[in-house]
């Protein structure tokens, strides 16, 4: 059927895409993906920020080879698969697919994903592990399958479905990077080097986001940025007996507590830095209110709170959505200087370091926040302690431009057909640096940001899983969008 239907028409209408064939082809694709996704999960392809010796260890290269081998084997006419390497940087994969007959004049589409992974994290179930793929019903457990290793398979699978279904699509470029979980430090150089390959896309499809439930097509309209750094307090030049010196020498942890009180209200978690706040656009709040009226707080409400623990936002689902998407939020994500409790002697520690991660709303400048953060933490330290704020790193958030009518129509049609429910819009609390960078580089471009990370899928944490039916449905939805992009109507 593929060979017989390719190029049989010029640019087609939405009705010309046979959705039953899209359904069949994506179902067939995903029924065979578990083995290759399992092989990918088994590779400990840590992002370079978590593996300084990534080049020598070779895990990222193994993941690249696995994905490239699968892509090269796809029956897509004109498909070109390339691996790009810049000195000292992680590799990037591109797949170039020419436009179908009659759609050559349509501007290109860029589809994005990443293959690098977060660290192992503690707390996996006894029968699971980060590099141990386990299929349990509709869930494929293991690190990276959902975040975001499925992306190249879904992207090419969508293109195959378009072609098999008698549809059309513009020239497409699939870009898979290997440094996203470290903040995409290598990606800007590749976007510059591959400018001729990427062109000026009319549409960017990012498959690295999440979903508030598994019953709707969820479209991410905003992402938070981030300002992070190491807060270090030093009070003595060597460890001292706490009985002999405690009460005279200031405790470093108490100083840390006082410093954190400068930037966060410890009663309710409100961030106290004025530069970290922004007004929520009325249309954004209205979209979140529509979503919460259907699904409540969605994935946020599924958090595995310890019995007796209450959410900061109470029972208000809209407040929960706003708090996790358009408001700043501080988390202490790591520490140095505190020994494990089983080896903790009665000692006043010389130095303690906390790794701070401050999520910031879209439109907030991370450099301004970092400057205010450092000033608040280091000026006039309690007891004259030596306080430093180091290794500061920032990333912009992102907010989508208004969705074009042709794209909104395609998304709703796809969601109605493959999810049996309308598409919904919401914000994500995480950061995808690529989106802010491309939003600035291509200000007139449309975006479809979606993904499979629904309730309990637990990206970055233990027991991460890929919900296979959602992966299949998103693949089918992307096929509908690519077909609509050929005519933009």
C-alpha positions as CSV (number, residue, x, y, z in Angstrom):
1,X,0.0,0.0,0.0
2,X,2.9,2.4,0.8
3,X,4.4,2.3,-2.7
4,X,1.0,2.5,-4.4
5,X,-0.1,5.6,-2.5
6,X,3.0,7.7,-2.4
7,X,2.7,10.8,-4.5
8,X,-0.6,9.7,-6.1
9,X,-2.0,13.3,-5.5
10,X,-0.6,16.8,-5.0
11,X,-1.1,18.6,-1.7
12,X,-4.2,16.9,-0.3
13,X,-7.0,18.1,2.0
14,X,-7.5,16.9,5.6
15,X,-10.2,14.6,4.5
16,X,-7.8,12.8,2.1
17,X,-5.8,11.3,5.0
18,X,-7.2,7.9,5.7
19,X,-7.2,7.8,9.6
20,X,-8.1,4.2,9.7
21,X,-4.8,3.4,7.9
22,X,-3.0,5.8,10.3
23,X,-4.5,3.9,13.1
24,X,-3.5,0.5,11.7
25,X,0.1,1.6,10.8
26,X,0.9,3.2,14.1
27,X,-0.6,0.2,15.9
28,X,1.6,-2.1,13.9
29,X,4.6,0.1,14.5
30,X,4.2,0.2,18.3
31,X,3.5,-3.5,18.5
32,X,7.0,-4.1,17.3
33,X,8.9,-1.4,19.2
34,X,9.2,-3.0,22.6
35,X,12.4,-4.9,21.8
36,X,14.3,-1.9,20.4
37,X,13.1,0.4,23.2
38,X,14.1,-2.3,25.7
39,X,17.6,-2.4,24.2
40,X,17.8,1.4,24.4
41,X,16.6,1.4,28.1
42,X,19.4,-1.1,28.9
43,X,22.1,1.4,27.9
44,X,23.2,3.7,30.8
45,X,23.5,6.7,28.4
46,X,23.8,9.4,31.1
47,X,23.8,13.0,30.0
48,X,27.2,14.5,30.0
49,X,26.4,16.6,33.1
50,X,26.2,13.3,35.1
51,X,29.1,11.5,33.3
52,X,32.2,13.5,32.8
53,X,33.8,10.6,31.0
54,X,30.9,10.1,28.6
55,X,33.2,10.0,25.5
56,X,35.4,7.3,27.0
57,X,32.6,5.3,28.4
58,X,30.8,5.2,25.1
59,X,27.2,4.8,26.3
60,X,25.9,7.8,24.4
61,X,27.6,6.4,21.2
62,X,25.9,3.0,21.8
63,X,22.5,4.7,22.0
64,X,23.3,6.7,18.9
65,X,24.2,3.5,17.0
66,X,21.1,1.7,18.1
67,X,18.8,4.6,17.0
68,X,20.6,5.1,13.7
69,X,20.4,1.5,12.8
70,X,16.7,1.4,13.4
71,X,16.1,4.7,11.5
72,X,18.2,3.6,8.5
73,X,16.0,0.5,8.2
74,X,12.7,2.4,7.8
75,X,10.9,2.2,4.4
76,X,10.8,5.9,3.8
77,X,11.7,7.0,0.3
78,X,14.6,9.6,0.3
79,X,15.3,9.2,4.0
80,X,18.9,10.3,4.9
81,X,20.2,9.5,8.4
82,X,23.3,11.4,9.6
83,X,25.4,11.6,12.8
84,X,27.0,14.9,13.4
85,X,30.0,15.4,15.7
86,X,31.5,18.7,16.8
87,X,34.8,18.7,18.7
88,X,34.3,18.1,22.4
89,X,30.5,17.9,22.1
90,X,28.0,15.1,22.3
91,X,26.7,13.8,19.0
92,X,23.5,14.8,17.2
93,X,21.4,12.6,14.9
94,X,19.4,14.1,12.0
95,X,17.0,12.3,9.7
96,X,16.0,14.3,6.6
97,X,12.8,13.3,4.7
98,X,11.9,15.0,1.5
99,X,8.5,16.4,0.9
100,X,5.9,14.3,-0.7
101,X,4.9,15.1,-4.3
102,X,3.0,18.4,-4.4
103,X,4.1,19.6,-1.0
104,X,7.6,20.7,-2.0
105,X,6.7,24.4,-1.6
106,X,5.5,24.1,2.0
107,X,8.0,25.3,4.6
108,X,9.8,22.5,6.5
109,X,8.9,20.9,9.8
110,X,11.4,20.1,12.6
111,X,10.8,17.2,15.0
112,X,12.8,17.1,18.2
113,X,13.8,14.6,20.8
114,X,16.8,13.5,22.9
115,X,18.6,10.3,23.8
116,X,20.6,11.2,26.9
117,X,19.3,10.2,30.3
118,X,19.0,11.2,33.9
119,X,21.0,9.4,36.6
120,X,19.8,6.2,38.2
121,X,18.1,7.7,41.3
122,X,17.3,5.6,44.4
123,X,14.0,4.0,45.3
124,X,13.3,1.6,42.4
125,X,11.0,-1.3,43.1
126,X,13.0,-4.5,44.0
127,X,12.0,-6.1,40.6
128,X,12.8,-3.0,38.6
129,X,15.9,-0.9,37.8
130,X,17.0,2.0,35.6
131,X,18.8,-0.1,33.1
132,X,16.5,-3.1,33.4
133,X,13.6,-2.9,30.9
134,X,10.5,-4.6,32.2
135,X,7.2,-4.8,30.3
136,X,4.2,-4.8,32.7
137,X,0.9,-4.5,31.0
138,X,0.9,-1.3,29.0
139,X,3.9,0.0,30.8
140,X,7.6,-0.4,29.7
141,X,9.7,0.4,32.8
142,X,13.3,1.7,32.7
143,X,15.2,5.0,32.4
144,X,14.8,7.1,29.3
145,X,12.0,5.2,27.4
146,X,9.5,8.0,28.1
147,X,12.0,10.8,28.6
148,X,12.6,10.8,25.7
149,X,14.0,7.8,23.9
150,X,10.7,7.0,22.1
151,X,10.9,10.3,20.1
152,X,12.9,9.1,17.0
153,X,10.7,6.0,16.7
154,X,7.5,8.1,17.0
155,X,8.7,10.8,14.6
156,X,9.6,8.4,11.8
157,X,6.6,6.3,12.5
158,X,4.3,9.3,12.0
159,X,5.9,10.0,8.7
160,X,5.4,6.4,7.6
161,X,1.8,6.5,8.6
162,X,1.2,9.7,6.6
163,X,2.7,8.2,3.4
164,X,0.9,4.9,3.9
165,X,-2.4,6.7,4.3
166,X,-2.3,8.7,1.1
167,X,-1.4,11.9,2.8
168,X,1.1,14.6,2.2
169,X,3.8,16.2,4.3
170,X,6.4,18.9,3.9
171,X,10.1,18.3,4.0
172,X,10.9,17.1,7.6
173,X,14.0,17.1,9.7
174,X,14.1,14.9,12.8
175,X,16.8,16.1,15.3
176,X,17.8,13.9,18.2
177,X,20.4,15.5,20.6
178,X,22.4,14.0,23.5
179,X,22.8,16.7,26.1
180,X,19.2,17.8,26.9
181,X,19.2,16.5,30.5
182,X,22.3,18.7,31.1
183,X,20.6,21.8,29.9
184,X,21.4,21.3,26.1
185,X,24.8,23.0,26.3
186,X,25.8,21.4,23.0
187,X,22.7,22.1,21.0
188,X,23.2,25.8,20.1
189,X,26.4,25.0,18.3
190,X,24.7,22.3,16.3
191,X,21.7,24.4,15.4
192,X,24.1,27.0,14.0
193,X,26.2,24.3,12.2
194,X,23.0,22.7,10.8
195,X,21.2,25.9,9.8
196,X,21.1,24.8,6.1
197,X,19.7,21.4,7.1
198,X,17.0,22.8,9.4
199,X,16.0,25.8,7.3
200,X,13.2,28.0,8.6
201,X,10.6,25.6,9.9
202,X,6.9,26.5,9.9
203,X,6.3,24.0,12.7
204,X,8.4,22.5,15.5
205,X,7.2,19.3,17.0
206,X,8.8,18.5,20.4
207,X,8.0,15.1,21.9
208,X,9.7,15.6,25.2
209,X,6.8,16.9,27.3
210,X,4.1,15.4,29.5
211,X,0.4,14.8,29.9
212,X,-2.0,15.4,32.8
213,X,-3.8,12.1,32.1
214,X,-3.7,9.4,29.4
215,X,-7.2,10.1,28.1
216,X,-6.5,13.3,26.1
217,X,-3.9,14.7,23.7
218,X,-2.1,17.3,26.0
219,X,-0.4,20.2,24.4
220,X,2.2,22.1,26.4
221,X,1.9,25.9,26.0
222,X,4.5,26.9,28.5
223,X,7.7,25.7,30.3
224,X,9.4,27.1,33.3
225,X,13.0,28.2,33.2
226,X,15.6,27.6,35.9
227,X,18.2,29.3,38.0
228,X,20.5,26.9,39.9
229,X,23.8,27.1,41.9
230,X,25.7,25.8,44.9
231,X,25.4,27.6,48.2
232,X,28.4,26.9,50.5
233,X,28.8,28.0,54.1
234,X,32.2,27.6,55.8
235,X,32.6,28.4,59.5
236,X,35.9,26.7,60.7
237,X,39.0,25.4,59.0
238,X,38.6,21.8,60.3
239,X,36.0,19.6,62.0
240,X,35.6,20.2,65.7
241,X,34.1,18.2,68.6
242,X,30.5,19.4,68.9
243,X,30.6,19.0,72.7
244,X,33.8,21.0,73.1
245,X,32.9,23.9,70.7
246,X,29.2,23.7,70.1
247,X,27.5,26.9,71.4
248,X,30.6,28.9,70.7
249,X,31.2,28.1,67.0
250,X,28.2,28.9,64.9
251,X,26.6,25.8,63.3
252,X,26.9,25.9,59.5
253,X,23.5,24.3,58.9
254,X,21.7,26.9,61.0
255,X,23.4,29.6,58.9
256,X,22.2,27.8,55.8
257,X,18.6,27.8,57.2
258,X,18.8,31.6,57.8
259,X,20.1,32.2,54.3
260,X,17.4,30.2,52.7
261,X,14.8,32.2,54.7
262,X,16.0,35.2,52.7
263,X,14.9,33.7,49.4
264,X,11.9,31.5,50.4
265,X,9.1,31.8,52.9
266,X,9.5,28.5,54.9
267,X,5.8,28.6,55.9
268,X,4.4,28.2,52.4
269,X,7.3,28.0,50.0
270,X,6.7,31.4,48.4
271,X,9.8,32.6,46.6
272,X,10.8,36.0,47.9
273,X,12.8,37.3,45.0
274,X,10.8,39.9,43.0
275,X,12.7,39.2,39.8
276,X,11.4,35.6,39.8
277,X,7.7,36.5,39.4
278,X,5.6,37.4,36.4
279,X,1.9,38.0,35.8
280,X,0.1,35.0,34.4
281,X,-1.5,35.9,31.0
282,X,-5.3,35.8,31.3
283,X,-5.7,33.5,28.3
284,X,-3.2,31.1,29.9
285,X,-5.1,31.0,33.1
286,X,-8.4,30.5,31.2
287,X,-6.9,27.5,29.3
288,X,-5.7,26.0,32.6
289,X,-9.1,26.5,34.1
290,X,-10.7,24.7,31.2
291,X,-8.3,21.8,31.6
292,X,-8.8,21.5,35.4
293,X,-12.6,21.6,35.0
294,X,-12.2,18.3,33.0
295,X,-9.4,16.5,34.8
296,X,-8.8,18.3,38.0
297,X,-5.1,18.7,38.9
298,X,-4.4,15.8,36.6
299,X,-0.9,14.3,37.0
300,X,-0.1,16.7,39.9
301,X,-2.9,15.1,41.9
302,X,-1.3,11.7,41.4
303,X,1.8,12.6,43.4
304,X,2.6,9.7,45.8
305,X,2.4,11.9,49.0
306,X,3.3,10.1,52.2
307,X,0.1,9.5,54.2
308,X,-0.9,12.6,56.2
309,X,1.0,15.0,53.9
310,X,-1.1,17.8,52.4
311,X,-0.4,19.6,49.2
312,X,0.9,23.2,49.5
313,X,-2.0,24.4,47.3
314,X,-4.7,22.6,49.2
315,X,-7.6,21.1,47.2
316,X,-7.8,23.7,44.5
317,X,-6.8,22.1,41.2
318,X,-6.3,25.4,39.4
319,X,-3.9,26.5,42.1
320,X,-2.0,23.3,41.8
321,X,-1.6,23.8,38.0
322,X,-0.6,27.4,38.4
323,X,1.9,26.6,41.2
324,X,3.6,24.0,39.0
325,X,3.7,26.0,35.8
326,X,3.7,29.8,36.2
327,X,5.1,30.4,39.7
328,X,8.7,30.2,40.9
329,X,9.6,27.3,43.2
330,X,12.8,26.4,45.1
331,X,14.1,22.9,45.7
332,X,17.3,21.7,47.4
333,X,18.3,18.9,45.1
334,X,21.7,17.9,46.6
335,X,24.3,18.5,49.3
336,X,27.9,18.0,50.1
337,X,29.5,18.0,53.6
338,X,26.9,16.0,55.5
339,X,28.0,12.5,56.2
340,X,25.5,9.6,56.1
341,X,23.7,9.3,59.4
342,X,25.3,5.9,60.1
343,X,28.7,7.6,60.0
344,X,27.9,10.9,61.5
345,X,30.2,11.7,64.4
346,X,29.5,14.4,66.9
347,X,31.4,17.0,64.8
348,X,30.9,20.6,63.9
349,X,31.5,20.4,60.1
350,X,33.8,22.9,58.5
351,X,31.8,23.3,55.4
352,X,28.3,22.5,54.0
353,X,27.1,22.9,50.4
354,X,23.5,22.8,49.1
355,X,22.6,22.6,45.4
356,X,19.7,24.9,44.8
357,X,17.3,24.6,41.9
358,X,14.9,27.5,41.4
359,X,12.2,27.0,38.8
360,X,11.2,30.3,37.2
361,X,8.1,31.2,35.1
362,X,8.2,31.9,31.3
363,X,9.5,35.4,30.4
364,X,11.7,35.7,33.5
365,X,15.4,36.4,32.7
366,X,17.5,33.7,34.5
367,X,20.6,35.9,34.6
368,X,18.7,38.6,36.5
369,X,17.4,36.0,38.9
370,X,20.8,34.5,39.4
371,X,22.3,37.9,40.2
372,X,19.5,38.6,42.8
373,X,19.9,35.1,44.2
374,X,23.6,35.5,44.7
375,X,23.3,38.9,46.3
376,X,20.5,37.8,48.7
377,X,22.5,34.8,49.8
378,X,26.0,36.2,50.2
379,X,25.6,39.8,51.4
380,X,26.1,40.4,55.2
381,X,26.3,36.6,56.1
382,X,25.3,35.6,59.7
383,X,28.2,35.6,62.1
384,X,30.5,36.7,59.3
385,X,30.5,33.1,57.9
386,X,32.3,32.5,54.6
387,X,29.4,32.2,52.1
388,X,29.7,31.6,48.4
389,X,27.3,31.0,45.6
390,X,29.0,29.1,42.7
391,X,28.4,27.1,39.6
392,X,25.4,29.3,38.7
393,X,23.4,28.1,35.7
394,X,20.3,29.5,34.1
395,X,17.8,28.6,31.4
396,X,14.9,30.6,30.0
397,X,11.4,29.4,30.2
398,X,9.1,29.4,27.1
399,X,5.6,30.3,26.2
400,X,4.0,29.2,23.0
401,X,2.7,31.7,20.5
402,X,-1.0,31.6,19.6
403,X,-1.9,28.4,17.8
404,X,-2.8,28.9,14.1
405,X,-6.4,27.9,13.2
406,X,-5.2,25.2,10.8
407,X,-3.0,23.6,13.5
408,X,-5.7,23.8,16.2
409,X,-8.1,22.1,13.8
410,X,-5.6,19.3,13.1
411,X,-4.9,18.8,16.8
412,X,-8.5,18.6,17.7
413,X,-9.3,16.2,14.9
414,X,-6.4,14.0,15.9
415,X,-7.3,14.0,19.6
416,X,-11.0,13.2,18.8
417,X,-10.0,10.3,16.6
418,X,-7.2,8.7,18.5
419,X,-8.0,9.7,22.1
420,X,-11.7,10.0,21.9
421,X,-11.6,13.3,23.7
422,X,-10.7,16.9,22.9
423,X,-7.1,18.1,23.0
424,X,-6.3,20.2,26.1
425,X,-3.7,22.8,26.8
426,X,-1.6,23.2,29.9
427,X,1.8,24.3,31.2
428,X,4.7,22.1,32.3
429,X,6.9,22.9,35.3
430,X,10.1,21.5,33.8
431,X,12.6,23.1,31.4
432,X,13.4,22.3,27.8
433,X,16.1,24.8,26.9
434,X,15.8,23.9,23.2
435,X,12.3,25.4,23.1
436,X,13.3,28.9,24.3
437,X,16.3,28.9,22.0
438,X,14.2,28.0,18.9
439,X,11.4,30.3,20.0
440,X,13.8,33.2,19.8
441,X,15.5,32.0,16.6
442,X,12.2,31.3,14.8
443,X,9.7,33.9,16.2
444,X,7.0,33.1,13.5
445,X,7.1,29.3,14.0
446,X,4.2,27.2,15.3
447,X,4.9,24.7,18.0
448,X,3.4,21.3,19.0
449,X,4.9,20.3,22.4
450,X,3.6,17.1,23.7
451,X,4.7,13.8,25.3
452,X,3.9,10.6,27.1
453,X,4.9,11.6,30.7
454,X,1.5,11.1,32.4
455,X,0.5,10.2,36.0
456,X,3.1,8.1,37.8
457,X,5.4,7.9,34.8
458,X,8.0,9.5,37.1
459,X,10.6,11.0,34.7
460,X,13.9,11.6,36.5
461,X,12.8,9.5,39.5
462,X,12.6,5.8,40.3
463,X,10.2,3.5,38.4
464,X,10.0,5.6,35.2
465,X,7.8,4.0,32.6
466,X,6.6,4.6,29.1
467,X,2.9,4.2,28.6
468,X,2.8,2.4,25.3
469,X,-0.8,3.2,24.2
470,X,-0.1,6.9,24.7
471,X,3.1,6.7,22.6
472,X,1.1,5.1,19.8
473,X,-1.7,7.7,20.0
474,X,0.8,10.6,19.9
475,X,2.5,9.0,16.9
476,X,-0.9,9.0,15.1
477,X,-1.7,12.5,16.2
478,X,1.7,13.8,14.8
479,X,0.8,12.1,11.5
480,X,-2.4,14.2,11.2
481,X,-0.4,17.4,12.1
482,X,2.3,16.7,9.5
483,X,-0.4,16.1,6.8
484,X,-2.1,19.4,7.8
485,X,1.2,21.2,7.6
486,X,1.5,20.4,3.9
487,X,-1.5,22.6,3.1
488,X,-1.8,24.7,6.3
489,X,-5.6,24.7,6.1
